[in-house]
Amino acid sequence: MDWGTELWDQCDTIDKHTQSGLELVEKYVKFVKERTEIEQQYAKQLRNLVKKYASKRGKDDQENRFTNHQSFQDILNEMNDYAGQREVIAENMMIRICCELTKYLQELKQERKSYLLEAKRAQQSLENGYKQLESSKKRFEREWREAERAAQYAEKTDQDLNATKADVEKAKQQAHLRTHIAEECKNEYASQLQKFNKEQNQFYYSSIPQVFNKLQDMDERRVQRLAEGYALFADTEKRVLPIIGKCLEGITKAGANTDSKQDSLTLIEQHKSGFDRPGDLEFEDYSQGINRTSSESSLGTPKGPLELLGKNRNKLWPFSKKSKPTATEDFAHLPPEQRRKKLQRKMDDIRKELQKEQDQSEALLKMKDVYEKNSQMGNPDSLSPQITQTAQNVERLRGELAKYESWLMEAGGRGESVRYSSHLNNNGAINRPNNANSVEGDLSQPIYTEFEDDFDDEEVDAPIGQCMALYSFPGSSEGTLSMQEGDMLSVVEEDKGDGWTRVRSTNGDEGYIPTSYVKITIPQ
């Protein structure tokens, strides 16, 4: 059938174009997926790199106190955040582009399939109509020829002299019948032709153009959606650029924060030994050895300069190689200054842990009191193991604190020479002294040996805050100040980590009091 060849060629061309557009969407989705995998691998490698070079010694490591080490750790942190942003890019590309376009692509394929199926149905309907038209046409042609033959036979019979009247009448009836059948076939053929022409007009002017319009609309929507996908590719990067910029600014700031002078001072402070410099070697005049008196000779044979040099070699050459001393619990293997710092830091850690245990003990006691008043809340006996364990922890920590404090005093630092009795009672409560008699027996020794000279020829310092006494304190040792519960005092010097605060009373007397015995208010 030649009438539809050109049309179906056009349909085939349009379908190929649509198929090519769908393949382009698939290519773009694959491209974005591969880009996403690259971003994920890049972020993973960055995180592994950061993990590889990150300090594993913690924030308390001495090296982390240098600005160049701190800056490097800051750079690693910024790179870790940068890797996180690359992961965000990969995730957004996968969700906003790959997943959405893949879903949309499946919808387009189904839509294209439905449009092609609609065109195929219209084509089949037109072909069926044409077949019916051809069939009615052939029948009309056949019946009309039969009618012509019947008419010719009737005319021949009518002219035949030998034919009877009945034969002539029969031939005429047969011709009339064939003519009637041919007229019916003619009418049917005309009806089929009219019907086909209508269907053909519907096909060419309505059905197929509608299919083409739908395919065109679908392709335009595909192009528009693909263009949005192209824009999302760049928009995904733009969204994280401000955060990436901050990461890069942080790296620049880390470089600017590196201070060589500060690192030198930090190194000096960390490794300052506290040893005195060696004195000058004395001149030994061997020319006077003959005239020595017996008293001088009794001092023994004088040592030569080489022997003396060998004796003081370690002091004269501090950079000489020597075996590293064994570390001890009291840090006695360290130089005096370093030992004091280590002991002080250790005491600070113990105090923090002790305060935590005391807070936990008070919380357990309050909970036990609530349980005793209201048994529905819980069984008070169930808290006894925890209260006992907390009490043991408090006693252990107090013992450790006393031990390190004695070592600190031995190393020349300022420490507490007495520890106030703060044992737990049978209920696990912390017994704090409420009057002078409760602690007077423990205060026979001075609190600070250096307190004797603390206030000699010293200018009066301006107070930096106020405090209220929570407990009574006798202040019977040198350098301490007595107070009663509820007294208001002026804070002259804050606690420096040793548990004592310097205050001034209303009559002008100054001295040290336990920090835990008062509530301090320092204005901002």
Disulfide bonds with the S-S distance in Angstrom:
none
